[in-house]
Amino acid sequence: MRIAIAGANGRMGRMLIEAVLAAPDLELAVALGRAGSASIGRDATEFLGRSSQVLITDDLDALAQADCLIDFTRPQATLAHLEACQRHGVKMVIGTTGFDEAGKAAIQAAAGKVGVVFAPNMSIGVNVTLKLLDIAARILKDDYDVEVFEIHHKHKVDAPSGTALKMGETVAQAWGKPLEEVAEWARHGDTGAREHGTIGFSSARGGDVVGDHTVFFCGPGERLEITHRSSSRATYAEGSVRAARYLADKASGLYDMQAVLGLPSTR
């Protein structure tokens, strides 16, 4: 497969480039950068001290040279890339988070034309964690208070993280309720006693933390904690490459990482 990477000069973009280069069945075909960036026109693998002959570009029509785009940028940029992918019949792996409802609807609509894997976290371990949360929530029900805690690096701009939201959504779905009805987003001042059947969220930002997530199930006399910690973005890159391969024979459709891993979806 010919792979395009969005945000090619960023930390995640570079990790994705390394993952593609290491895969014998994949070819780095296109590297996208932000318009006006100093990286435009430079070799996409310059940071590795080697030449790929693939220059970083802000021309979205370059996507015509690719089979699949992997995108971990920002919602506005991702939606622009999504439009170009539809125009050129290019599949898309989306790891970007922070979309509003209109953005999610645009992704859903695009999946009617091209194959899309859209997941808040491409890590294989995180997606196994979602299955564990589903099992725990179905067994413990809302007899146990649920709190979702996450911490990320200081540069992350959305909160709670997309992964934290997916974790809360997984628990809520296991209870048979939409997350919006049971989520408690913030606490400050005299909040009163905790309301039964809610899911609390807490976010922290600092340093270079790649991403830690813990879901607490707090019951009478005991507490269950399900935790996933990321120490490297390489896990996201490897999952994304796996997702791109999954799309190879998918002309259209919207998929998540549960589908990529062959697990029943927690959607």
Buried (B, 14 or more C-beta within 10 A) or exposed (E): BBBBBBBBBBBBBBBBBBBBBEBEEBBBBBBBBBEEBEBBEBBBBBBEEEEBEBBBBBEBEBBBEBBBBBBBBBBEBBBBBBEBBBBBBBBBBBBBBBBEEEBEEBBEEBBEEBBBBBBBBBBBEBBBBBBEBBEBBEEBEBEBBBBBBBBBEEEBEBBBBBBBBBBBBBBBBBBEBEBEEBBBEEEEEEEEEEEEBBBBBBBEBEEEBBBBBBBBBBEEEEEBEBEBEBEEBBBBBBBBBBBBBBBEEBEBBBBBBBBBBEBEEBE
